[in-house]
Amino acid sequence: MSISPSTSSELLTHHLSVRERTINSVIGIVPAAIAIPLILRSWAPLWFVIAWVVTYLAVSALFITLVNFRYSSRVEGIWSASISAIFSIIPISVVLWAGDATDFYAAATIGVIFIAFEMSELPFLEVGFWRLGVVMVGGSLTLSGILTINPIVAIALAPVTFAIVRGATRLRTLKDELEELLAAAELTIQHDALTGLLNRRGLGNEIARMDGQDVTLALVDVDRFKMINDTHGHQVGDQVLVSLANDLRSRFGPEFQLGRLGGDEFVAVAPGKVLVESDLASPSRMTIALHQQTFTIECGLSIGVSHGQNTEGAGRLLSEAGFAMREAKLAGGSVSHFGEDLADRLDRTLEVAAMAAGSGDMGAFVPVAQTIRSEDRIIGCELLIRWQRPDGELLLPAQFLRLATEAGLLTTINELMLDHAVRFAARFNNRPNAPFVSVNISAPHLGEAGFVDSIVELLDQYRVPPERLMIEITETEQIAGYDRWESAAAELRAHGVSLAIDDFGTGYSSIERLQYLPISHLKFDRSLVRSVSGPFGEIAIGVARFAKAVNIGIIAEGIETLDELDSMRAFGVSQFQGYFFHRPEPLDAVERLIIEDGLRLAVALRDASGHQID
């Protein structure tokens, strides 16, 4: 990698600050302004000594000021030449006012000190300026020596000066090579090797330079990039990333600095609030060459955009952009801007994450229950989760369950609700016609090793018969994709635990597959219940007939009207759940409903038989 001299100089200036340059100069100026006049006074008149010191200090002060206000290599060069001229006068003063060897050697000592001082300034000077100063002082010393002492001795200073210059030149060459290596190393450290874009470190430094400013940050994700890698191989995947990097450079333009976080995630950052148009997320098409063949690949893009002041680093901005990007991905690929709605959801996500970590007072997950009826009596209930916030507000699963899943809380929620379900079922252990209790468990959790054993242990602990527990698996989870869940479900069924497909009619199950699944019930989703009076009614009739033929029970969810209830009864459905009967309520309230319903049923039986029932 070749680095231009200007790049090397800029890099050098970055490492050797103006403040360091000033300190370095003052360290040499102050002792020189004290010691040299004392030496000069031994042969030069007082007015010359004063003039020399004043000139030296004035020129030094002027250039220190210029360097601090407007640093440039040209200012450095003029400064070096001016100081060299001032020191070149000293050997000449020996010729004018002295003449013996002692004064000449004193002047030579000052010259050597000056050359050493110039060598300390080597990092700040270009080669030409450094040589000029040494040649000026060395030439002045040689001339003074010829005129004041043996010319042969004086002329010997010339090769010494030449050797110093040559050695310093070699030192400067080595320094330039080191600067190039340093620049190349910094480029490597701050840039992605594959695409040449900034990497995480480079992006962090770029954003840090915008501290206190308004910043626009766009996070770009390539949709289904893993499929490209799996289908075509990583060699093609790398070509796609390089082509994407070039395409994104063109799309975002010079306002943005572009970087790659890793994998298929790119970041574009710009100072100020810059509008990111929706067409930036249009699919990117590229031609890829492989094995002497070319083919076209199209990549969808999802972009999340955040704006704000970078007062605390890039972390918050990246979180906001990432949150917006996930929304864009859910929308099928688009540009999503982080606004108030997403801010509220992000705050809730962070609250859920804090709950997962066990830190902070973010409330608690609590169960409520909704009854399930068969004809005129309560036969069971479903436990549903709510998030009770510290202010008492109850949030529905749709408001937090996805966030909880992203925060890694799903297993915790499953275990919590399962424990609540079994303990609630245990409340009715000594009552006749005790209801079953159902609870939702995610299919991946159902397939985890040891899950069935934990269920059996929990039922034994609370002495709840297995048939009074029903586990519901949501159909939208693509349960066929989990290898272990079917064997775990079969084990649960063998123990007597009921197993239901929840939200049936919204997901992935096929009629043919139902006869092989180890399930006991289907729970018709409300969308299916509402469609029975339309053309989809025939589908519901067919499913109901099929379920009856293979001995699978049906529970119709979401019953809200008498017409819906009658329609489902007409299809042979006899178990129902919905607002028409009861809304979800706290467990104690549902317990009272179940007890009252049991007493009502007992009274009805007593009246019908004419006998006292204990």
N, C-alpha and C positions, 0 to 999 in steps of 0.2 A: 504494500500500500504506500503510495507516494503522497507526501504532504507538502503543499506549497509553502514558500518562505513566509508569505503573509499569514497563512494558517498557523505556521510554527510560531511566528511573532505574536499573534493574538493569544495562542495557547500559553506562550511564555509570560506575556503580560498578565494573563489570568493567574498564574502561579506566583509571580513576583509583583506584588501589589505596589501601587504608588507610595503607600505609607512605608513599605519596606525600603523602597528606593530612597525616600527622604531620610529615614533613619540611617541608612547606610552612608549617605552623603554627609550628614551632620557629624557622624562618628569620625570622618576624615577631616572635615572642614575645621571643626573646633580646635583640635590639637595643632593643625597646620597653622591656623591663624595666631596661635600663641608661640609655637616653637620657631617658626621660620623668621619672624621679625627679629627675634633674639640672635639668630645666626647672622642675618643680614646686617645687623647693627655693627658687626665686627669689621666691616669694610665699606658698607654703603652709608651715605648721608641720611640723616633723620627724615628729611622730607621725602626721600625715595621709599624708605621703609613704610612711612605712614601712607603714602600714595599706593604702594603695592598692597598693603593690608586692606585699605578701603576698597580698592578695585576688586580684590579677590572676594571680599565679603559681599560687596554689592552685586557682582556678577553671580555669585553662588545663590544669594537671596532671590535675585530675579528669576533664575532658572528653576529654583525649587518651587517658587510660586507658579511659574508657567507649567511645570510638570504636574503639579497638584490640580491645576484648573483645567488643563488641556494636554493630556499626555500624548506624545507622538515620538517616533524614532527620530524625526527631523529636529525636534527640540533637544533631544538627548545629544544628537550629533553636534549641534551648534554649541551646546553647553560644554561638551568635551573639548571642542576646538578652542573655545574661548579660554577655558582653564589652562589648556596646554600652552597657549600663547602667553598667558600670565606667568607660568612657570618657566617658559623659555627665556624670559627676561633676566632671570636670576643669574645664569652663567654669563650673560652679556655684562651684567653689573660688575662681575669680578674683573672683566677686562677693563671696564671704565674706571673703577675706583681702587682696585687692588692689583695684584700681579704675582703674588707668591703662590707656591704650591698648596699651602695650608688652606687658603681661601678657596682655591679651585676644588680641592677635595671636599670641602664643606658644601660647595655648590653641587658637586657630583652626588654627594649623599642625599641632598634634597631631591635631585633628579631621580635617583633610584627609588626613593620613597614615593615620588609622584608616579613612576611607572608601576610600582606595586599597587598604588591606589587605583590606577587605571585598570589594572588587572582585576581588582575587586569589582569594578563596574562592568566587566566583560559581559555579564548576562544581559545588560541593558543597552549595549551599543552594537551597532552593525560593524562588520569587519573593517570597512574603510575608515570610519571615524576612529576606531581604536588604533589602527596603524598610524593615522595622522598625528595623534597626540604623542605617541612614542617617538616617531621620526622627528617631530618638532623639537622635543626636549633633548633627544639623543643627539641631533644635529647641532643644537645650541651648545651642548656640553663639549662636543668634539671641536667645534670652532674655538670655544673658550680655551680648551686645553692646548690647542696649537699655538694660540697667541700668548699664553701665560706660562706654560712649562714645556718640557721636551715634546716635540711634535709626534715622535714615534709612540710615546705612551698615550698621548691623546688620541692618535689615529686608531690605537688598539680598541678604543671604546666603540668604534664603528662595527666591527664584527660581533662584539658583545651585544650591541643594540640589535643587530640583525638576528642573532641567535634568540634573543628575547622575543622579537617579533615573530620569528619562525615557530618557536615553541608555543607562543600564544595562539598563532594561527591553527596549529595542529590541535590545540586545546579547544579552540572555537569549532573546528570541524567535528571533533568528538562530541562537543555539546550539541551541535546541530543534529547529528545522528541520533543522539539521545532524545532530543526534542521530537524528532520524527517518530521514534519508537514510542515515546510517551503519548504523542498525538494519536498514533495508531492504536495504542492500548486503550486510550480514552474512547476512541470511536468504537472499539470492540466492546468495551464495558457498557457503553450507552446505546448500542445499536444491535438490532436483531440480525444474526448472521445470515438468515435465509432471505429476508425481504429488504434488508438495509434500513428499515424503519427504526425509530426509537424503541428501545425495550423498556421494561418497567423502571429501571434506574434512570434512563434518559428521560422518560416521561415525568418521573418524579422531579428531576432537576428542572425540566422545562416549566412545570406547574409551579415549582417553588419560586422561580423567577417572577411569577405573576402574583406573588403574595400581596394581599390587600387590594387587588384589582378584581373587577368583574371578570368571570371566566365562563366560557361555553365549552362543555365537554360532551362529546358524543361517543357512545359505546356501540360498536358495530359487531354483530354476531352473524356468522354464515349459517343459514338454515340447512340442516341435514348434511353437514360436512362429513360427519362420521360415515355416512352411507357412501360418499365419494371415495373416501379412503378404503372402506371395506370392499367396494365394488371394483375400483380401478387400481388400488395399491397406493402406497405412500409416495412413490415417485410422482405419480400424477397429482396426488394431494399437495405435494410441495410446489409443483408447477402452478396449480390453482391458487395457492396462497401468494406466490410471487405476482401472478397476473392480477389478483385481487388488490394487492398492495399498489400496483401501478394504476389500476382503475380508480381506487379510492383517492389517491393523490390527485388525479384529474377531477374527480367529483367534488372534493372538498376545497380544492384550490389553494392558493398561496396563503390565505388567511390562517389556515389550520396547520399545526404540527401534527404529523400522523405517527402513531406507534402501534406496536403489536404486543398485547399483553401475554400472548401465548396461545397455542392451539389455533382456533379460528376466531379469536376475539381481537378486534382492532379498536384503537382509541384515537379520536381526533380532538385536539384542544386548541382553543384560540382565545386571545384576550378580548374582553368586552362581551356584550350580549349579541351574538351572531345568529341570524335566522337560519335554521336548518330545514330546507324544503323537503316535502314528502317524496319528491321524485328521486331523492338521493337513495331511497330504499328500493328503487326499481331493480329487478334481477340483473345480475352481472353475467354477461356471456363472454366466453373466452375460447380460443382455439388451442388445443393441447396436442403436442407431438409426442408420440411414443412408438418405438419399434418401427420407424419409418412410415407411420400412419398418423393422420391428423383427424381429430374429432372435436366437436363442440360440446362444452359443458356449460350449463346454466346454473347459477347459484342465487338463491333467494337471500335477501338481507333483512335483518331486523335491527333497528337503530333506536336506542334510547338516549334522550338528550336532557341534560340538566344545566341550569345556570346558577351562578352564585359567586360570592366573594371567596377567594381561596385563602381564608384567614387561618385555617387549621389543617392545611395540606389537602391532598387529593382524595383522602379516604371517603369523606362524606359525599363529595361530588360523584365519585365512582359508584358508591352504593346507590345513589339516586338514579344515575344513568342506567345502572344494571337493573334496577327495579323497573324503570320505564322500558328497558329493552325486553324484559320478560313479557310485559304487557303487549309490546309490538309483536313478539313471537307468537303469543296466543291469538293475536288478530290475524295471523297468517303471513306476517312479514310486512312491516310498515315503519313509519317514524312515530314514536310516542314521546311526548314531552312530559317531563316530571312537573306536575302541578299540584294544586291543593288536594285533589282527590287522592292522588298517588301518595302525597305526603302523609295524609291521614292513614292510609293503608301501610305505608312503610313504618310509621310510628307504632302501629299495632303489631306489625311483624317483629319489630325490635322488642316490644313488650312480651310477645309470645316467646321470643328467643330468651329473654330474661327469665321467664317462667321456667323454660327448659333448663336454664343454668342454675335455677334455684335462687336467683338474686332479685331483690326488689319486691315491693308489694304491688303486684299486678292483678290481684284477684285470684280466682280459683275456678277450676272446671267443676261443675255441679250437674247432677242428673235430674231430669224431670221424666214423667211417664205419661203415656197416652194409652187408653184402654183399647182392647180388641174384643169385639162382641161376636157372638154367634146367636142369631135369632134374638131372643129376649134376655140374654144374660151375658155378663162379662166372663170371658174364658181366658183372658191373658192381658198383657200390656207390653208395650215396647218402651225401653229406657232410651232417652234421647239426651244428648249432651248440650250444655249451655256454658258459656263463659260469663261468670258473674264478676264484673269489674268492681273495684273498691267503692265506687259511688253507688253500687246496687244495680246498675244497668245489666240486663241479661242480653248477651249477644247470641244470635242463632249460628248454627254450624256454617252456613254459607258465608258468614262474616269473618270467620277465623279458621275454619278447618284446613283450608289450603295453606294458610300461613303457618298453622301448627305443623302441618306435614313438612313444609320447607324448613321449619326450625328443628325437625327431628323429633317431634313430640308424639307422632302417631302411635308408636308402640306404648308409650306411657298412657295415652288416652285409652287405647284398647284395654290395657290391664286394669286401669282405674274403673272403666265402665263395666267390665266383666265382674270385678269384685262387687261393685254396687248392685249389679243384676242378681248375682247369687245371694247376696245378703238380703236384698229386697224379697226374693222368692222365699227365703227362710222365714220371713215374717208370717207366712201362711202355712207353715209346716203342720200345724195342729188343727187346721180348718178343713172342713169337707169341701170337695170341688175346688181345691186350691188352684189358682190360675198359673199359667206358664208365664215366664218373663223372657222377652227377646231383647237382644242387644247386637248392634253392628260391630263386626270385627273385620279388619281389612284382610283381603285374601293373602297378601305376603306374610302377615303375622300368623294367620292360620296355618301356613305351611312351615313355620319355624320349628326347629327341633325342640322337643320338650313341651310344645304347646298343649297337646292332648293330655299329657300327664298332669300339667298344671290345672287343666279344667277338672279332671277327675279328682284331684287332690282338693280343689276348692269346693266341689260338690260334697265330698266326704266331710270336709271340715264343718260345713253348715248343715249337713244332713238333708240336703235337697235332692230329691229323686231326679235322675238325669232327664227324664221326659218333661220336666217342668222348666227346662232351659232350652231356648231357641237361639241359635246364632245366625245372624243375617249377613250375607255377603252381597255387596252392591254389584249389580250386573255390569255397570260401566267400568269395572276394574279389569275387564278382559281376563276373567278367572282362568280361562283355558291356557293362558301364558305362564302360569305358575306350576312348576313340576310337582311340588310336594303337596299342594293344597288338597288335591283329590284324595290322596291316600290318607291325609290327616282327617278330611271330612268323612271318609269311610270309617275310620276308627271311631270318630265321635258318634256316627250313626249306630255303630255296633254297640257302643256304650248306652245308647238310648237317647242321646242329645238330638234335638230336632235341628235341621239345617234349612234355611230359606234363602232364595235368591231375591234380594231386595230391589225395588225400583224396576221390576220386570217390565219390558216394553220400551226401555230407553237405551239399551246397551247392545251387547254382542252375542247373546245366547241364540242358538238356533233350535227350532222345534225338535229336530232330529237328535241334537246333542242332549236335550233334556232327559231322554230316557236312560242315558248313561251316567248322568251326574248323580252323586250320592246325596240327593236333597229330599226333603220331606214336604216343602211348601214353596209356592210362588207367591210373591207379594206384587199384585198388579199396581203399577204406578198410576198416579192420578191422571196423567196424560192419556193412559189407556182407558181408564174409567170414563173420562169425559168423552171419548171418541166412540163409545158403544152405540150411540144413536146414528152414527154416520157410516161411511163405507168401511171403516176399520172395525166396525162391530162384528163382522164375519170372522175377522182374525181373532178377536177376543173369544167368540163362540168356539172357534176351532181349538184354541189353546185350552179353554175350559174343558172341552170334551176329551182332548188328549190327556190333560192332567188327571181327569177322573179315571181314564182307562189305565194309566200307569200308577194310580194310587198316590198322586201328589195333591196335597191340599192347596187351596187358593185363598188368599186373604186380599180383599180389595181395599187399597189404601186411598185416602183422600176423599172419602164420601162426605159430601157437604150438603146434599139436597135429598129429598125423599124420592125424586125421580131417578137420581143416580142409584139409590139403594134398590129401588124396584127393578131397574134395568139389570143390575148385577144379579139380583135374585132370579130374574128370568133366565139367566145363563147357568143357573145351578150353583152360583157362588153363595156360600152360607156364612162366611167369616168376614168381618168388616172393621175398618178403622178410619176415623176421620172426625172432623169438626162437627158433623151432624150429631155425633154422640157426645164426645168430650174433647176439649182441647188439652194439650200437654200441660200438666200441673205438677207441683212439687210432690215428692214421694208420699209424704204424710197424707196429703189431700187425696191422692189416688188410692192409698190404702183404705181410707174411710169409704170411698166410693165402692171399692170391691167388697168390703165388709157389709155395707148397707145393701148392696145388690144381692149378696149371699143371704142376708136376713130376709129381704123381700122375696127371694125365690123360695126360701124355707117356709115363709108364711103362706105363699101361694100353694105350695105342695100340701101344707097342713090343711088349708081350706078345701083343697080339691079332694083330699082323702078323708077328711073329717077326723083325723087323729092328731094328737099332740106330738109335735116333733121337738126333741131336745136340742 
